[in-house]
Amino acid sequence: MIDIKKIADEADMIINFYAFTVSGDMVRVLNLENTSEAAVLNMNGEMLETTMTDDELAQVLKYFSKNKKYLEENHA
C-alpha cells in the first residue's frame, strides 16, 4: 500500500494535489488523490513515463514549467 503521507512529506513541491519529487535528474509526479496516476519527467519537462491521461499530463507539465525554478533551486 502506498504511504501518501510519506510521499507528501518527502515531496519537493505539491501543487493542486500533485506531489513533485526530484530524484537525480528526474522528477517523479504523483496524483495524491488518485495514486494510480503518475508520471516521470526529466528536468527539461519531457515526459519519460506516465499513467496519466493527456489532459492531466498537460496540466502537470504546466505546473512544472511555471515552478521548475523552485525545484532547481532546492537541488542545485
MMTF fields as JSON, N, C-alpha, C and O atoms, coordinates in Angstrom:
{
  "mmtfVersion": "1.0.0",
  "mmtfProducer": "UNKNOWN",
  "numBonds": 303,
  "numAtoms": 304,
  "numGroups": 76,
  "numChains": 1,
  "numModels": 1,
  "chainsPerModel": [1],
  "groupsPerChain": [76],
  "chainIdList": ["A"],
  "bondAtomList": [4, 2, 8, 6, 12, 10, 16, 14, 20, 18, 24, 22, 28, 26, 32, 30, 36, 34, 40, 38, 44, 42, 48, 46, 52, 50, 56, 54, 60, 58, 64, 62, 68, 66, 72, 70, 76, 74, 80, 78, 84, 82, 88, 86, 92, 90, 96, 94, 100, 98, 104, 102, 108, 106, 112, 110, 116, 114, 120, 118, 124, 122, 128, 126, 132, 130, 136, 134, 140, 138, 144, 142, 148, 146, 152, 150, 156, 154, 160, 158, 164, 162, 168, 166, 172, 170, 176, 174, 180, 178, 184, 182, 188, 186, 192, 190, 196, 194, 200, 198, 204, 202, 208, 206, 212, 210, 216, 214, 220, 218, 224, 222, 228, 226, 232, 230, 236, 234, 240, 238, 244, 242, 248, 246, 252, 250, 256, 254, 260, 258, 264, 262, 268, 266, 272, 270, 276, 274, 280, 278, 284, 282, 288, 286, 292, 290, 296, 294, 300, 298],
  "bondOrderList": [1, 1, 1, 1, 1, 1, 1, 1, 1, 1, 1, 1, 1, 1, 1, 1, 1, 1, 1, 1, 1, 1, 1, 1, 1, 1, 1, 1, 1, 1, 1, 1, 1, 1, 1, 1, 1, 1, 1, 1, 1, 1, 1, 1, 1, 1, 1, 1, 1, 1, 1, 1, 1, 1, 1, 1, 1, 1, 1, 1, 1, 1, 1, 1, 1, 1, 1, 1, 1, 1, 1, 1, 1, 1, 1],
  "groupList": [{"groupName": "MET", "atomNameList": ["N", "CA", "C", "O"], "elementList": ["N", "C", "C", "O"], "formalChargeList": [0, 0, 0, 0], "bondAtomList": [1, 0, 2, 1, 3, 2], "bondOrderList": [1, 1, 2], "singleLetterCode": "M", "chemCompType": "L-PEPTIDE LINKING"}, {"groupName": "ILE", "atomNameList": ["N", "CA", "C", "O"], "elementList": ["N", "C", "C", "O"], "formalChargeList": [0, 0, 0, 0], "bondAtomList": [1, 0, 2, 1, 3, 2], "bondOrderList": [1, 1, 2], "singleLetterCode": "I", "chemCompType": "L-PEPTIDE LINKING"}, {"groupName": "ASP", "atomNameList": ["N", "CA", "C", "O"], "elementList": ["N", "C", "C", "O"], "formalChargeList": [0, 0, 0, 0], "bondAtomList": [1, 0, 2, 1, 3, 2], "bondOrderList": [1, 1, 2], "singleLetterCode": "D", "chemCompType": "L-PEPTIDE LINKING"}, {"groupName": "LYS", "atomNameList": ["N", "CA", "C", "O"], "elementList": ["N", "C", "C", "O"], "formalChargeList": [0, 0, 0, 0], "bondAtomList": [1, 0, 2, 1, 3, 2], "bondOrderList": [1, 1, 2], "singleLetterCode": "K", "chemCompType": "L-PEPTIDE LINKING"}, {"groupName": "ALA", "atomNameList": ["N", "CA", "C", "O"], "elementList": ["N", "C", "C", "O"], "formalChargeList": [0, 0, 0, 0], "bondAtomList": [1, 0, 2, 1, 3, 2], "bondOrderList": [1, 1, 2], "singleLetterCode": "A", "chemCompType": "L-PEPTIDE LINKING"}, {"groupName": "GLU", "atomNameList": ["N", "CA", "C", "O"], "elementList": ["N", "C", "C", "O"], "formalChargeList": [0, 0, 0, 0], "bondAtomList": [1, 0, 2, 1, 3, 2], "bondOrderList": [1, 1, 2], "singleLetterCode": "E", "chemCompType": "L-PEPTIDE LINKING"}, {"groupName": "ASN", "atomNameList": ["N", "CA", "C", "O"], "elementList": ["N", "C", "C", "O"], "formalChargeList": [0, 0, 0, 0], "bondAtomList": [1, 0, 2, 1, 3, 2], "bondOrderList": [1, 1, 2], "singleLetterCode": "N", "chemCompType": "L-PEPTIDE LINKING"}, {"groupName": "PHE", "atomNameList": ["N", "CA", "C", "O"], "elementList": ["N", "C", "C", "O"], "formalChargeList": [0, 0, 0, 0], "bondAtomList": [1, 0, 2, 1, 3, 2], "bondOrderList": [1, 1, 2], "singleLetterCode": "F", "chemCompType": "L-PEPTIDE LINKING"}, {"groupName": "TYR", "atomNameList": ["N", "CA", "C", "O"], "elementList": ["N", "C", "C", "O"], "formalChargeList": [0, 0, 0, 0], "bondAtomList": [1, 0, 2, 1, 3, 2], "bondOrderList": [1, 1, 2], "singleLetterCode": "Y", "chemCompType": "L-PEPTIDE LINKING"}, {"groupName": "THR", "atomNameList": ["N", "CA", "C", "O"], "elementList": ["N", "C", "C", "O"], "formalChargeList": [0, 0, 0, 0], "bondAtomList": [1, 0, 2, 1, 3, 2], "bondOrderList": [1, 1, 2], "singleLetterCode": "T", "chemCompType": "L-PEPTIDE LINKING"}, {"groupName": "VAL", "atomNameList": ["N", "CA", "C", "O"], "elementList": ["N", "C", "C", "O"], "formalChargeList": [0, 0, 0, 0], "bondAtomList": [1, 0, 2, 1, 3, 2], "bondOrderList": [1, 1, 2], "singleLetterCode": "V", "chemCompType": "L-PEPTIDE LINKING"}, {"groupName": "SER", "atomNameList": ["N", "CA", "C", "O"], "elementList": ["N", "C", "C", "O"], "formalChargeList": [0, 0, 0, 0], "bondAtomList": [1, 0, 2, 1, 3, 2], "bondOrderList": [1, 1, 2], "singleLetterCode": "S", "chemCompType": "L-PEPTIDE LINKING"}, {"groupName": "GLY", "atomNameList": ["N", "CA", "C", "O"], "elementList": ["N", "C", "C", "O"], "formalChargeList": [0, 0, 0, 0], "bondAtomList": [1, 0, 2, 1, 3, 2], "bondOrderList": [1, 1, 2], "singleLetterCode": "G", "chemCompType": "PEPTIDE LINKING"}, {"groupName": "ARG", "atomNameList": ["N", "CA", "C", "O"], "elementList": ["N", "C", "C", "O"], "formalChargeList": [0, 0, 0, 0], "bondAtomList": [1, 0, 2, 1, 3, 2], "bondOrderList": [1, 1, 2], "singleLetterCode": "R", "chemCompType": "L-PEPTIDE LINKING"}, {"groupName": "LEU", "atomNameList": ["N", "CA", "C", "O"], "elementList": ["N", "C", "C", "O"], "formalChargeList": [0, 0, 0, 0], "bondAtomList": [1, 0, 2, 1, 3, 2], "bondOrderList": [1, 1, 2], "singleLetterCode": "L", "chemCompType": "L-PEPTIDE LINKING"}, {"groupName": "GLN", "atomNameList": ["N", "CA", "C", "O"], "elementList": ["N", "C", "C", "O"], "formalChargeList": [0, 0, 0, 0], "bondAtomList": [1, 0, 2, 1, 3, 2], "bondOrderList": [1, 1, 2], "singleLetterCode": "Q", "chemCompType": "L-PEPTIDE LINKING"}, {"groupName": "HIS", "atomNameList": ["N", "CA", "C", "O"], "elementList": ["N", "C", "C", "O"], "formalChargeList": [0, 0, 0, 0], "bondAtomList": [1, 0, 2, 1, 3, 2], "bondOrderList": [1, 1, 2], "singleLetterCode": "H", "chemCompType": "L-PEPTIDE LINKING"}],
  "groupTypeList": [0, 1, 2, 1, 3, 3, 1, 4, 2, 5, 4, 2, 0, 1, 1, 6, 7, 8, 4, 7, 9, 10, 11, 12, 2, 0, 10, 13, 10, 14, 6, 14, 5, 6, 9, 11, 5, 4, 4, 10, 14, 6, 0, 6, 12, 5, 0, 14, 5, 9, 9, 0, 9, 2, 2, 5, 14, 4, 15, 10, 14, 3, 8, 7, 11, 3, 6, 3, 3, 8, 14, 5, 5, 6, 16, 4],
  "groupIdList": [1, 2, 3, 4, 5, 6, 7, 8, 9, 10, 11, 12, 13, 14, 15, 16, 17, 18, 19, 20, 21, 22, 23, 24, 25, 26, 27, 28, 29, 30, 31, 32, 33, 34, 35, 36, 37, 38, 39, 40, 41, 42, 43, 44, 45, 46, 47, 48, 49, 50, 51, 52, 53, 54, 55, 56, 57, 58, 59, 60, 61, 62, 63, 64, 65, 66, 67, 68, 69, 70, 71, 72, 73, 74, 75, 76],
  "secStructList": [7, 7, 7, 2, 2, 2, 2, 2, 2, 2, 7, 1, 3, 3, 3, 6, 6, 3, 3, 3, 3, 3, 3, 6, 6, 3, 3, 3, 3, 3, 3, 6, 6, 7, 6, 6, 7, 3, 3, 3, 3, 3, 6, 6, 1, 7, 3, 3, 3, 3, 7, 1, 7, 2, 2, 2, 2, 2, 2, 2, 2, 2, 2, 2, 2, 2, 2, 2, 2, 2, 2, 2, 2, 2, 6, 7],
  "xCoordList": [0.842, 0.0, 0.889, 1.913, 0.485, 1.249, 1.016, -0.12, 2.11, 2.04, 1.987, 3.022, 0.778, 0.577, 1.185, 1.774, 1.053, 1.614, 3.126, 3.69, 3.783, 5.241, 5.656, 6.616, 4.936, 5.244, 5.067, 5.907, 3.979, 3.723, 4.799, 5.271, 5.185, 6.217, 7.564, 8.313, 7.873, 9.167, 9.176, 10.234, 8.006, 7.915, 8.642, 8.657, 9.231, 9.897, 8.898, 9.165, 7.746, 6.727, 5.399, 5.347, 4.334, 2.987, 2.142, 2.057, 1.517, 0.636, -0.651, -0.641, -1.758, -3.076, -3.131, -3.63, -2.626, -2.615, -1.659, -1.749, -0.754, 0.292, 1.601, 2.049, 2.206, 3.483, 4.611, 4.655, 5.518, 6.683, 7.909, 8.202, 8.621, 9.793, 10.969, 10.918, 12.03, 13.235, 14.024, 14.259, 14.427, 15.219, 16.313, 16.085, 17.509, 18.594, 18.265, 18.027, 18.251, 17.905, 16.475, 16.12, 15.659, 14.264, 13.347, 13.759, 12.107, 11.085, 9.942, 9.357, 9.64, 8.515, 7.3, 7.381, 6.172, 4.943, 3.867, 3.649, 3.199, 2.139, 0.9, 0.974, -0.231, -1.513, -1.886, -2.178, -1.88, -2.147, -3.607, -3.93, -4.487, -5.894, -6.202, -7.2, -5.359, -5.525, -4.139, -3.56, -3.613, -2.211, -1.924, -0.771, -2.935, -2.667, -2.226, -1.824, -2.302, -1.903, -0.567, -0.461, 0.445, 1.801, 2.537, 2.113, 3.645, 4.487, 5.925, 6.202, 6.824, 8.245, 8.663, 8.465, 9.249, 9.708, 11.213, 11.778, 11.862, 13.246, 13.224, 12.157, 14.353, 14.385, 14.097, 13.949, 14.018, 13.615, 12.105, 11.581, 11.395, 9.947, 9.439, 8.26, 10.317, 9.903, 9.405, 10.044, 8.269, 7.668, 8.447, 8.669, 8.857, 9.572, 8.647, 8.739, 7.764, 6.785, 5.538, 5.619, 4.386, 3.174, 2.042, 1.99, 1.155, -0.116, -1.259, -2.407, -0.939, -1.928, -2.589, -2.042, -3.785, -4.438, -3.696, -2.917, -3.934, -3.276, -3.617, -2.748, -4.885, -5.298, -4.614, -4.149, -4.56, -3.929, -2.431, -1.872, -1.792, -0.364, -0.097, 0.889, -0.955, -0.791, -0.848, -0.079, -1.747, -1.852, -0.596, -0.082, -0.106, 1.107, 2.304, 3.114, 2.414, 3.523, 3.441, 4.465, 2.231, 2.053, 2.516, 3.224, 2.118, 2.576, 4.094, 4.738, 4.66, 6.111, 6.829, 7.771, 6.394, 7.106, 7.03, 7.983, 5.908, 5.768, 6.587, 6.914, 6.922, 7.577, 8.916, 9.482, 9.424, 10.677, 11.83, 12.67, 11.864, 12.982, 13.082, 14.184, 11.949, 11.973, 12.554, 13.269, 12.25, 12.823, 14.325, 15.094, 14.741, 16.164, 16.924, 18.048, 16.332, 16.989, 17.249, 18.29, 16.318, 16.447, 17.411, 17.842, 17.761, 18.635, 19.846, 20.408, 20.244, 21.411, 22.691, 23.778],
  "yCoordList": [-1.178, 0.0, 1.243, 1.288, 2.241, 3.473, 4.346, 4.565, 4.84, 5.726, 7.174, 7.814, 7.673, 9.004, 10.085, 11.036, 9.956, 10.96, 11.039, 12.133, 9.897, 9.868, 10.512, 11.281, 10.195, 10.781, 12.296, 13.043, 12.736, 14.174, 14.856, 15.937, 14.231, 14.803, 14.911, 15.86, 13.954, 13.921, 14.681, 14.863, 15.124, 15.836, 17.175, 17.83, 17.559, 18.856, 19.978, 21.138, 19.624, 20.617, 19.885, 18.798, 20.489, 19.957, 21.089, 22.172, 20.813, 21.785, 21.069, 20.097, 21.555, 21.036, 19.501, 18.832, 18.966, 17.53, 16.71, 15.482, 17.353, 16.651, 16.835, 17.96, 15.725, 15.754, 15.622, 14.663, 16.587, 16.591, 16.282, 17.002, 15.216, 14.811, 14.634, 13.82, 15.4, 15.3, 14.08, 13.86, 13.292, 12.086, 12.049, 11.607, 12.521, 12.618, 13.682, 14.839, 13.289, 14.234, 14.035, 14.465, 13.377, 13.127, 13.726, 13.978, 13.943, 14.42, 13.414, 13.15, 12.865, 11.938, 12.753, 13.574, 12.519, 13.249, 12.226, 11.266, 12.445, 11.538, 12.341, 13.341, 11.903, 12.499, 11.918, 10.727, 12.745, 12.279, 11.898, 11.199, 12.343, 11.978, 10.675, 10.017, 10.306, 9.061, 8.529, 8.877, 7.696, 7.273, 6.359, 5.984, 5.996, 5.227, 6.15, 5.682, 7.455, 8.43, 9.048, 9.785, 8.729, 9.171, 9.465, 9.055, 10.182, 10.481, 10.645, 10.941, 10.446, 10.721, 11.676, 11.408, 12.8, 13.828, 13.985, 13.668, 14.475, 14.89, 16.362, 16.977, 16.934, 18.312, 19.329, 20.52, 18.87, 19.743, 19.738, 20.449, 18.936, 18.87, 17.882, 17.903, 17.017, 15.995, 14.769, 14.305, 14.252, 13.094, 11.835, 11.579, 11.057, 9.812, 8.604, 7.636, 8.672, 7.619, 8.262, 9.299, 7.646, 8.173, 7.152, 6.249, 7.318, 6.594, 7.597, 7.237, 8.865, 9.943, 10.073, 9.66, 10.661, 11.0, 12.167, 12.849, 12.393, 13.505, 14.848, 15.708, 15.026, 16.29, 16.501, 17.598, 15.426, 15.536, 15.807, 16.633, 15.119, 15.328, 16.76, 17.368, 17.298, 18.681, 19.641, 20.601, 19.389, 20.243, 20.127, 21.135, 18.916, 18.68, 19.378, 19.996, 19.28, 19.942, 21.46, 22.138, 21.983, 23.428, 23.815, 24.809, 23.033, 23.297, 23.218, 24.064, 22.199, 22.007, 23.189, 23.728, 23.596, 24.671, 25.995, 26.775, 26.258, 27.502, 27.504, 28.571, 26.318, 26.221, 25.499, 25.207, 25.212, 24.471, 25.122, 24.432, 26.452, 27.165, 26.826, 26.769, 26.6, 26.261, 24.871, 24.646, 23.946, 22.613, 22.658, 21.991, 23.439, 23.548, 24.228, 23.832, 25.244, 25.945, 25.014, 25.105, 24.13, 23.213, 22.076, 21.397, 21.851, 20.727, 21.162, 20.369, 22.4, 22.913, 22.545, 22.887],
  "zCoordList": [0.0, 0.0, 0.0, 0.682, -0.769, -0.889, 0.337, 0.757, 0.9, 2.056, 1.55, 1.361, 1.337, 0.767, 1.644, 1.13, 2.946, 3.858, 3.706, 3.676, 3.609, 3.459, 2.129, 2.077, 1.076, -0.232, -0.184, -0.684, 0.414, 0.526, 1.371, 1.021, 2.477, 3.348, 2.638, 2.871, 1.78, 1.102, -0.223, -0.825, -0.679, -1.953, -1.872, -0.83, -2.974, -3.057, -3.297, -2.983, -3.856, -4.157, -4.324, -4.899, -3.819, -4.043, -4.598, -4.018, -5.738, -6.377, -6.741, -7.496, -6.2, -6.541, -6.44, -7.345, -5.353, -5.043, -5.908, -5.916, -6.632, -7.368, -6.605, -6.388, -6.202, -5.485, -6.501, -7.272, -6.496, -7.375, -6.522, -5.567, -6.866, -6.102, -7.049, -7.972, -6.817, -7.64, -7.201, -6.013, -8.193, -7.949, -9.013, -10.139, -8.64, -9.616, -10.65, -10.305, -11.921, -12.989, -13.484, -14.581, -12.656, -12.993, -11.923, -10.791, -12.317, -11.388, -11.422, -12.472, -10.263, -10.153, -9.726, -8.812, -10.395, -10.104, -9.767, -10.508, -8.64, -8.212, -7.869, -7.155, -8.379, -8.019, -6.658, -6.551, -5.627, -4.27, -4.064, -3.104, -4.942, -4.844, -5.576, -5.281, -6.519, -7.27, -7.596, -8.625, -6.728, -6.83, -8.015, -8.233, -8.777, -9.995, -11.131, -12.197, -10.899, -11.903, -11.515, -10.535, -12.307, -12.008, -13.311, -14.391, -13.181, -14.341, -13.884, -12.722, -14.821, -14.609, -15.714, -16.899, -15.3, -16.238, -16.094, -15.047, -17.148, -16.956, -16.571, -16.58, -16.24, -15.753, -16.864, -16.587, -18.11, -19.209, -19.391, -20.249, -18.584, -18.677, -19.705, -20.061, -20.184, -21.147, -20.397, -19.453, -20.82, -20.183, -20.583, -21.766, -19.575, -19.811, -19.648, -20.402, -18.665, -18.408, -17.817, -17.159, -18.052, -17.436, -17.432, -18.267, -16.487, -16.459, -16.437, -16.176, -16.715, -16.702, -18.067, -19.089, -18.054, -19.319, -19.95, -19.284, -21.217, -21.907, -21.267, -21.117, -20.89, -20.264, -18.921, -18.61, -18.123, -16.814, -16.961, -16.239, -17.886, -18.109, -18.576, -18.16, -19.424, -19.879, -18.692, -18.635, -17.752, -16.565, -15.703, -15.219, -15.51, -14.723, -15.37, -14.679, -16.686, -17.38, -17.241, -17.169, -17.204, -16.996, -15.588, -15.421, -14.573, -13.205, -13.13, -12.511, -13.762, -13.728, -14.368, -13.787, -15.557, -16.255, -15.498, -15.523, -14.827, -14.072, -12.784, -12.265, -12.257, -10.953, -10.984, -9.93, -12.152, -12.312, -11.554, -10.978, -11.559, -10.919, -9.429, -8.885, -8.767, -7.339, -7.111, -6.135, -8.006, -7.879, -8.132, -7.44, -9.119, -9.438, -8.307, -7.996, -7.688, -6.58, -5.408, -4.757, -5.139, -3.997, -4.276, -3.344, -5.545, -5.878, -6.688, -7.443, -6.537, -7.278, -6.563, -7.029]
}
